[in-house]
Amino acid sequence: MAKKYGKNDEKLNYIAAVRELKQQGPARSYLLWGPEDYLREQYLAELKRICLPEGEDSFSYHRMDGPELDMDSLRQAMDSLPFMTERSFIELRDIDINRLKDGEALEKLLRDVPDYCVVVFVLGAKYEPDGRLKSVKALRQNAKELKFTNQSQGQLTDWLVRRFAAAGKGIELDAAQRLIFISGELMSGLIPEIEKVAAYAKGDKVTAADVEAVANHVPEAVIFDMTELIAQKKYNSALAVLAELLADKNNEPIAMTAMLGMQMRRLYAARLAIDKGLGAKFLMEDCAVKSDYAARKLINAARGFTLPQLAKAVELCAETDYKMKSSSQNERELLKEAVLRIAAGELNGEN
């Protein structure tokens, strides 16, 4: 069976994967997918450079775009001999492998990929493979699979430092952590924010204030900030943040309720860590909190609640989610009501 990197929730060691590619050469077939599309495209470009050192041409490079896959066209491309290069390269972009009707035909083709050919399935976020299906099993059994995952906080911070240095700026550690926290962990999303912040910062060193001033806040970070304000009893400010969230029609209430529920569960874990003397390390190792920065913020916010209050908040979020999915009530009003009930103090654990 082909070797797999980054399967399930494991972090892909991108540097090790590229090193192996350079040392051992390309495999005959690949499955490249996962949320970190920037690294996925970087790996694909490296793979192309090795297979097609003179660049793409109409003889040795073949591209097919999904969502459907024509097996006959794939077979013909595999049979086409490369010209003026050692290998031919077939890029299958955004094929919906979950809907392929003939998994056996695909498996047969992938078992017989010629030595001179490299077949690469490149899947965007909406085409995540379903491992229960025959077509996906066939692909995984015969292709080298790399799932491009979010990188660790340390790797992201080092990468941010290099990107800002290329723009002629240094960046303080707390500023780098804040940027990752509020703009997300995907490199493709961080690149435009880096450019924006670097252009805005007046000094040679980017500060947390520079980041806060211009960087985009993903909804998860905004909801985190809102719950921090509630913990600090700054209820009017928290409701103002909620109003901004609801004003954006791209923010689906069900998704935001799920984020709020997740945040309340994390705060519950943080409060439990405080009460048991476990600290930030517990949140990072046992509760899937990804960075020391986020863990410390959670613990600070959790100090504004009691454990029974947070248990009630988790229950309230679950009730709100159920109402949204099982009734005809206005979803935005239900979310607003949930936050108002939290902010109003209906979390004494006795109601």
C-alpha positions as CSV (number, residue, x, y, z in Angstrom):
1,M,0.0,0.0,0.0
2,A,1.3,3.5,-0.8
3,K,2.6,5.5,2.1
4,K,0.3,8.1,3.5
5,Y,1.2,11.5,5.2
6,G,-1.2,13.6,7.2
7,K,-4.0,11.0,7.4
8,N,-6.9,11.9,9.7
9,D,-5.8,14.6,12.2
10,E,-2.0,14.1,12.0
11,K,0.0,17.2,11.0
12,L,1.8,16.9,7.7
13,N,5.5,17.4,7.9
14,Y,5.8,19.3,4.7
15,I,9.6,19.7,4.8
16,A,10.0,15.9,5.3
17,A,7.6,15.2,2.4
18,V,9.4,17.5,0.0
19,R,12.8,16.1,1.1
20,E,11.6,12.5,0.4
21,L,10.3,13.6,-3.0
22,K,13.7,15.0,-3.9
23,Q,15.6,12.1,-2.5
24,Q,13.5,9.2,-3.8
25,G,11.8,10.7,-6.8
26,P,8.1,10.9,-7.7
27,A,5.7,8.0,-7.2
28,R,3.5,6.9,-10.1
29,S,0.3,8.4,-8.6
30,Y,-0.7,10.8,-5.9
31,L,-3.7,12.0,-3.9
32,L,-3.2,15.6,-2.8
33,W,-5.9,17.2,-0.7
34,G,-6.6,19.0,2.6
35,P,-7.4,22.5,3.9
36,E,-3.9,23.9,3.5
37,D,-4.2,24.7,-0.2
38,Y,-1.1,26.9,-0.2
39,L,1.2,24.1,0.7
40,R,-0.7,21.7,-1.6
41,E,0.0,23.9,-4.5
42,Q,3.6,24.4,-3.5
43,Y,4.1,20.6,-3.4
44,L,2.4,20.2,-6.7
45,A,4.7,22.8,-8.2
46,E,7.8,21.0,-6.8
47,L,6.5,17.7,-8.2
48,K,6.0,19.3,-11.6
49,R,9.5,20.8,-11.6
50,I,10.9,17.3,-11.1
51,C,8.7,15.6,-13.6
52,L,8.8,18.4,-16.2
53,P,12.1,20.2,-15.8
54,E,11.5,22.1,-19.1
55,G,8.0,23.1,-18.1
56,E,4.5,22.2,-19.2
57,D,4.0,21.3,-22.8
58,S,1.2,19.7,-24.9
59,F,3.1,16.5,-25.3
60,S,4.1,15.5,-21.8
61,Y,1.6,17.5,-19.6
62,H,-2.1,16.6,-19.5
63,R,-4.7,18.3,-17.3
64,M,-8.3,17.3,-16.8
65,D,-10.7,19.3,-14.7
66,G,-13.6,17.8,-12.7
67,P,-15.9,17.2,-11.2
68,E,-16.4,14.2,-13.6
69,L,-13.6,11.9,-14.7
70,D,-13.5,10.4,-18.2
71,M,-11.8,7.0,-17.8
72,D,-11.1,6.7,-21.5
73,S,-9.4,10.1,-21.6
74,L,-7.3,9.2,-18.6
75,R,-6.3,5.9,-20.2
76,Q,-5.3,7.7,-23.4
77,A,-3.2,10.3,-21.5
78,M,-1.4,7.5,-19.6
79,D,-0.6,5.7,-22.9
80,S,0.9,8.9,-24.4
81,L,4.7,8.7,-24.3
82,P,6.5,11.8,-23.0
83,F,8.4,13.9,-25.5
84,M,11.9,15.4,-24.7
85,T,11.5,14.5,-21.1
86,E,11.6,11.4,-18.9
87,R,8.1,11.5,-17.6
88,S,4.6,12.5,-18.6
89,F,2.5,14.3,-16.0
90,I,-1.3,14.0,-15.6
91,E,-3.0,16.5,-13.4
92,L,-6.6,15.7,-12.4
93,R,-8.0,18.8,-10.8
94,D,-11.1,18.7,-8.5
95,I,-12.4,15.4,-9.6
96,D,-15.3,14.4,-7.4
97,I,-14.0,11.0,-6.5
98,N,-16.9,10.4,-4.1
99,R,-19.2,10.3,-7.0
100,L,-17.2,8.1,-9.4
101,K,-19.4,5.3,-10.7
102,D,-16.6,2.9,-11.7
103,G,-14.2,2.5,-8.8
104,E,-13.0,-0.8,-10.2
105,A,-12.0,0.8,-13.5
106,L,-10.0,3.5,-11.6
107,E,-8.3,0.9,-9.5
108,K,-7.3,-1.1,-12.6
109,L,-5.9,2.0,-14.3
110,L,-3.9,3.1,-11.2
111,R,-2.4,-0.4,-10.8
112,D,-1.0,-0.1,-14.3
113,V,0.4,3.4,-14.3
114,P,3.5,3.2,-16.7
115,D,7.0,3.9,-15.3
116,Y,7.2,7.0,-17.4
117,C,3.9,8.5,-16.1
118,V,2.9,10.4,-12.9
119,V,-0.9,10.8,-12.2
120,V,-1.9,13.4,-9.6
121,F,-5.3,13.9,-8.2
122,V,-5.5,17.5,-6.7
123,L,-8.7,18.0,-4.7
124,G,-10.0,21.3,-3.3
125,A,-11.7,21.7,0.0
126,K,-15.2,20.7,-1.2
127,Y,-14.0,17.4,-2.6
128,E,-12.7,15.8,0.6
129,P,-12.5,12.1,0.0
130,D,-15.0,9.8,1.8
131,G,-12.9,6.8,2.9
132,R,-15.9,4.5,3.0
133,L,-16.4,4.5,-0.8
134,K,-14.8,2.0,-3.2
135,S,-13.5,4.7,-5.5
136,V,-11.7,6.4,-2.6
137,K,-10.4,3.1,-1.3
138,A,-9.1,2.3,-4.7
139,L,-7.3,5.6,-4.9
140,R,-5.8,5.3,-1.5
141,Q,-4.6,1.8,-2.1
142,N,-2.7,2.7,-5.2
143,A,-1.6,6.4,-4.7
144,K,0.7,8.2,-2.3
145,E,-1.7,10.3,-0.2
146,L,-0.7,13.6,1.3
147,K,-3.3,15.5,3.3
148,F,-2.1,19.1,3.6
149,T,-3.0,20.2,7.1
150,N,-2.7,23.4,9.1
151,Q,0.9,23.7,10.3
152,S,1.9,23.9,13.9
153,Q,2.1,27.3,15.7
154,G,5.8,27.2,15.7
155,Q,6.1,26.5,12.0
156,L,3.5,29.2,11.2
157,T,5.3,31.7,13.3
158,D,8.6,31.0,11.6
159,W,6.9,31.3,8.3
160,L,5.3,34.6,9.2
161,V,8.7,36.0,10.3
162,R,10.2,35.0,6.9
163,R,7.3,36.5,5.0
164,F,7.4,39.8,6.9
165,A,11.2,39.9,6.5
166,A,10.7,39.6,2.7
167,A,8.5,42.7,3.0
168,G,11.2,44.5,4.9
169,K,9.6,44.2,8.3
170,G,10.2,42.4,11.5
171,I,7.4,41.2,13.7
172,E,7.0,40.9,17.4
173,L,6.1,37.4,18.8
174,D,2.8,38.6,20.3
175,A,1.9,40.2,17.0
176,A,2.6,37.0,15.1
177,Q,0.5,35.0,17.5
178,R,-2.3,37.6,17.3
179,L,-2.3,37.5,13.5
180,I,-2.6,33.7,13.5
181,F,-5.3,33.8,16.1
182,I,-7.6,36.4,14.5
183,S,-7.0,35.6,10.8
184,G,-6.8,31.8,10.9
185,E,-4.1,29.2,10.5
186,L,-4.3,28.7,6.7
187,M,-1.3,30.2,4.8
188,S,-3.4,31.1,1.8
189,G,-5.6,33.3,4.1
190,L,-2.6,34.8,6.0
191,I,-0.7,35.9,2.9
192,P,-3.0,38.8,2.0
193,E,-3.1,39.8,5.7
194,I,0.7,39.8,5.9
195,E,0.8,42.1,2.9
196,K,-1.8,44.4,4.4
197,V,-0.2,44.6,7.8
198,A,3.3,45.1,6.4
199,A,2.0,48.0,4.2
200,Y,0.2,49.6,7.2
201,A,2.9,49.3,9.8
202,K,4.9,52.5,10.1
203,G,8.0,51.2,11.9
204,D,10.5,48.5,11.1
205,K,8.8,46.1,13.5
206,V,5.1,45.0,13.2
207,T,3.3,45.3,16.6
208,A,0.1,43.7,17.9
209,A,-1.6,47.1,17.5
210,D,-0.7,47.1,13.8
211,V,-2.3,43.6,13.4
212,E,-5.4,44.6,15.3
213,A,-5.9,47.7,13.2
214,V,-6.1,46.2,9.7
215,A,-6.0,42.4,9.8
216,N,-9.2,40.5,8.9
217,H,-10.9,38.7,11.8
218,V,-12.3,35.3,11.0
219,P,-15.7,34.6,12.7
220,E,-14.2,32.2,15.2
221,A,-11.9,34.9,16.5
222,V,-14.8,37.4,16.6
223,I,-16.9,35.0,18.7
224,F,-13.9,34.4,21.0
225,D,-13.6,38.2,21.5
226,M,-17.3,38.4,22.2
227,T,-17.2,35.8,24.9
228,E,-14.1,37.6,26.4
229,L,-16.2,40.7,26.6
230,I,-19.0,38.9,28.4
231,A,-16.5,37.4,30.8
232,Q,-15.3,40.9,31.5
233,K,-18.9,42.0,32.0
234,K,-18.7,44.4,29.1
235,Y,-22.1,43.4,27.9
236,N,-22.8,46.4,25.6
237,S,-19.5,45.9,23.8
238,A,-20.3,42.1,23.4
239,L,-23.7,42.9,22.0
240,A,-22.2,45.3,19.5
241,V,-19.8,42.6,18.3
242,L,-22.8,40.3,17.9
243,A,-24.6,42.9,15.9
244,E,-21.7,43.2,13.5
245,L,-21.6,39.4,13.1
246,L,-25.4,39.3,12.3
247,A,-25.1,42.2,9.9
248,D,-22.8,40.1,7.7
249,K,-25.1,37.9,5.6
250,N,-22.3,35.5,4.9
251,N,-22.3,34.5,8.6
252,E,-24.8,31.6,8.9
253,P,-26.5,31.6,12.3
254,I,-26.2,27.8,12.6
255,A,-22.5,27.9,11.9
256,M,-22.0,30.8,14.4
257,T,-24.0,28.9,17.0
258,A,-21.8,25.9,16.6
259,M,-18.7,28.2,17.0
260,L,-20.3,29.7,20.1
261,G,-21.0,26.3,21.5
262,M,-17.4,25.1,20.8
263,Q,-16.1,28.3,22.5
264,M,-18.2,27.7,25.6
265,R,-17.0,24.0,25.8
266,R,-13.4,25.3,25.6
267,L,-14.1,27.8,28.3
268,Y,-15.6,25.0,30.4
269,A,-12.4,23.0,30.0
270,A,-10.4,26.1,30.8
271,R,-12.4,26.7,34.0
272,L,-12.0,23.1,34.9
273,A,-8.2,23.4,34.4
274,I,-8.2,26.4,36.7
275,D,-10.2,24.7,39.4
276,K,-8.0,21.5,39.2
277,G,-4.7,23.4,38.9
278,L,-4.0,21.9,35.5
279,G,-3.0,25.1,33.6
280,A,-2.6,25.8,29.9
281,K,-0.7,22.6,29.2
282,F,-3.9,20.6,29.9
283,L,-5.8,22.5,27.3
284,M,-3.2,22.1,24.6
285,E,-2.5,18.4,25.2
286,D,-6.0,17.1,26.1
287,C,-8.5,19.6,24.7
288,A,-7.0,20.2,21.2
289,V,-6.2,23.9,21.9
290,K,-3.6,24.6,19.2
291,S,-1.4,27.2,20.8
292,D,-0.1,28.5,24.1
293,Y,-1.4,31.9,23.1
294,A,-5.0,30.6,22.7
295,A,-4.8,28.5,25.9
296,R,-3.7,31.5,27.9
297,K,-6.5,33.6,26.5
298,L,-9.0,30.9,27.3
299,I,-7.8,30.6,30.9
300,N,-8.0,34.4,31.4
301,A,-11.5,34.5,29.9
302,A,-12.7,31.5,32.0
303,R,-11.8,33.3,35.2
304,G,-14.9,35.4,34.5
305,F,-17.3,32.4,34.8
306,T,-18.0,29.6,37.2
307,L,-18.1,26.0,36.2
308,P,-21.9,25.7,36.6
309,Q,-22.3,28.9,34.6
310,L,-20.3,27.5,31.7
311,A,-22.1,24.1,31.9
312,K,-25.4,26.1,31.5
313,A,-24.0,28.0,28.6
314,V,-23.0,24.8,26.8
315,E,-26.5,23.5,27.4
316,L,-28.1,26.7,26.1
317,C,-26.0,26.6,22.9
318,A,-27.1,23.0,22.3
319,E,-30.8,24.0,22.8
320,T,-30.4,26.9,20.4
321,D,-28.8,24.7,17.8
322,Y,-31.7,22.2,18.1
323,K,-34.3,24.9,17.8
324,M,-32.7,26.3,14.6
325,K,-32.7,22.9,13.0
326,S,-36.1,21.7,14.1
327,S,-38.4,24.8,14.1
328,S,-39.3,27.6,11.8
329,Q,-38.1,30.3,14.2
330,N,-35.8,33.0,12.9
331,E,-32.3,31.7,13.2
332,R,-30.7,35.1,13.7
333,E,-33.2,35.9,16.5
334,L,-32.5,32.6,18.2
335,L,-28.7,33.3,18.2
336,K,-29.3,36.8,19.5
337,E,-31.5,35.5,22.3
338,A,-28.9,32.9,23.3
339,V,-26.2,35.5,23.6
340,L,-28.5,37.9,25.4
341,R,-29.4,35.2,27.9
342,I,-25.7,34.5,28.5
343,A,-24.9,38.2,28.8
344,A,-27.9,38.8,31.1
345,G,-26.5,36.4,33.6
346,E,-28.8,33.4,33.1
347,L,-25.9,31.2,33.9
348,N,-26.0,30.7,37.6
349,G,-26.4,27.0,37.2
350,E,-29.6,27.0,39.2
351,N,-32.2,27.9,36.5
